[in-house]
Amino acid sequence: MPKSQFDPLEFNQVTGEPYLRLPAPHDNIIITPPRMSDAPAMVLNMSDPRIYSWLESPPHPYLPQDADHWLTKIKAESDRAIEKLQRASVERPDGPLILVDESPVRTIREVQEDGSELFLGDIAIIRERWLDLEDKEAKQALTKANEEREVGDPAIVWCFGDYLAASHHGKGIMTAVVQKFIRDWAVPRMGVRQLRVETFSDNKGSKRVFEKSGFVHEKTVPVNKVLNSGRTITAMDILWWKASQ
Ligand SMILES: CC(C)(COP(=O)(O)OP(=O)(O)OC[C@H]1O[C@@H](n2cnc3c(N)ncnc32)[C@H](O)[C@@H]1OP(=O)(O)O)[C@@H](O)C(=O)NCCC(=O)NCCS
């Protein structure tokens, strides 16, 4: 039987949303499309110093309209990916599976015993933008060339952004999310062959998540960044993941 154009995503029978489920022991955790109703949970998370201190771009203080604005943007991206897969299901029901440039799923949720879902965080995959490079022209040139590559081009450099609610830190969840997302979505359905991530150098937890997921530390770069929260960042670590062939 041909594989669904949504493979390996499953579908929520009630909401109709596609999702990825983590393997045991985290099989109560799913990665789904974002929802506009996530806004209050986002505001709570982005107001928590255990999260915002480690992220480069969120506004500070983080207001409900910031969450609405962000969710509108990322929901449109997810909807676009879903539409492409739906169209491919009609046009090529017998395959081959198409590659997509965006992910339909990114929001991490914990399924509770009563079936309700608790918002836990986010994993975003985007084309790399070299946030550590202070030479603006070099940064723009690299970013532009990377953007112009056709989906599936193995030379595309991809990047992850992620965060998890502090109530759930230290349980191995993000490591499981990163590994599942790379293996089951990014590689087979987006054609990802290399990922480059930047972490603030004092973010030992994030660095460890990536190392446990097969990323290799390339270098530590001095930077001079002041976050919206006022925190100053003086160094970033660069790590790479590369497909084995
Ligand atoms: C970074 C983050 C995503 C990690 O998620 P998580 O689910 O807690 O991560 P895991 O439990 O899978 O793994 C964390 C690892 O880091 C280690 N770790 C955590 N804090 C550490 C510290 N201060 N020093 C050294 N190691 C640390 C843990 O011991 C664990 O490693 P181990 O399994 O070898 O013991 C989460 O802490 C978070 O959302 N932080 C705020 C946002 C953020 O930093 N995002 C990433 C931006 S680059």
The ligand as an ORCA input file, in Angstrom:
! r2SCAN-3c Opt
* xyz 0 1
  C      17.391     23.639     26.997
  C      16.078     22.879     27.190
  C      15.333     22.873     25.870
  C      16.412     21.443     27.606
  O      15.228     20.679     27.663
  P      15.122     19.426     28.653
  O      13.950     18.623     28.261
  O      15.206     19.917     30.032
  O      16.474     18.651     28.270
  P      16.837     17.140     28.590
  O      16.235     16.770     29.897
  O      16.501     16.322     27.394
  O      18.426     17.202     28.688
  C      19.064     18.197     29.450
  C      20.505     17.774     29.674
  O      21.252     18.915     30.068
  C      21.840     18.686     31.340
  N      21.865     19.969     32.022
  C      20.836     20.764     32.320
  N      21.274     21.867     32.956
  C      22.615     21.739     33.021
  C      23.655     22.546     33.564
  N      23.375     23.724     34.140
  N      24.925     22.119     33.476
  C      25.214     20.945     32.870
  N      24.265     20.123     32.338
  C      22.988     20.533     32.420
  C      20.939     17.671     31.989
  O      21.611     17.006     33.042
  C      20.648     16.765     30.804
  O      21.773     15.975     30.462
  P      21.925     14.437     30.914
  O      20.759     13.686     30.348
  O      23.233     14.015     30.357
  O      21.882     14.420     32.422
  C      15.204     23.525     28.305
  O      15.992     23.589     29.473
  C      14.716     24.901     27.953
  O      13.650     25.040     27.362
  N      15.489     25.943     28.312
  C      15.094     27.321     28.045
  C      15.089     27.646     26.555
  C      16.361     27.224     25.852
  O      17.432     27.231     26.422
  N      16.249     26.869     24.569
  C      17.390     26.507     23.761
  C      17.997     27.711     23.169
  S      19.473     27.324     22.269
*
